[in-house]
Amino acid sequence: MASEIKSPDEVLLYCASKAMGQAYREFGISPLALQFWPALCAVAVSGLAFLYMSAEVDPYYLPVAAMCLTWARMYWRDHATLRADSKREWSADLFRQYGGKAALLRTGTIWVRYLMLSAALMTTLISFSDMSEEINRLATWQRCMFPLNIWALVALAYSQSAEPPTPHDGDFFGVTGRA
C-alpha cells in the first residue's frame, strides 16, 4: 500500500484485495466466489427477513421484501458467467480476465463507490438512532436488516474493483505481462 493515503476508497480497495488474497491462500476460496456468493446470500436472507417482518410487524415491508428477492433472482440470472467462473479453479486466465475488469472498475466507478459508502453509513446511523414507534417495535436483528443490503452491495463493489490475488498455477510470465 502507498505510504500516503489519499482517500478512504484506497484503504477499502486495499483491504478488499488483501481479504481476497488471504481467503485464496489460506482456504483455497476463489476470489470470484467471494464476489458472487456473499452479496447474493445477504440480499436473499434480508429479503426473507423483510417478508417475515411484513407478516409480523407491518405489511409495508412487503415491497421491500419483493425488491430484495427480485434483485437476488436477477443477480443470479444475469451473473451466470461469474457464477460458473467462481466454481472453477483460480488460474492465470481468470486472473487476467477479472484483473482487467477490476482495473476498469477501479478508475471508472469511484464516485459510485463513494455514494454507496455514504448511503450505507447514513442508513446504519438512521436505523440505529431513529427511535420512532415503528423502529421500537423491531428487534435488534430486524434493525440490522436495513443496512445489511447496502453494506453487502458496498462489499460487492469493493471486491469487484479490488486487485485479485495472483494465482499459483505456474503462469508467471502471463500474469506479470498483463496491463
Secondary structure, DSSP 8 states (H G I E B T S, - for coil): --SS---HHHHHHHHHHHHHHHHHHHH---HHHHHHHHHHHHHHHHHHHHHHHHHHT-GGGHHHHHHHHHHHHHHHHHTHHHHHHHHS---HHHHHHHHHHHHHHHHH-HHHHHHHHHHHHHHHHHHHH---HHHHTS-HHHHHHHHHHHHHHHHHHHHHHS------SS-HHHHHT--
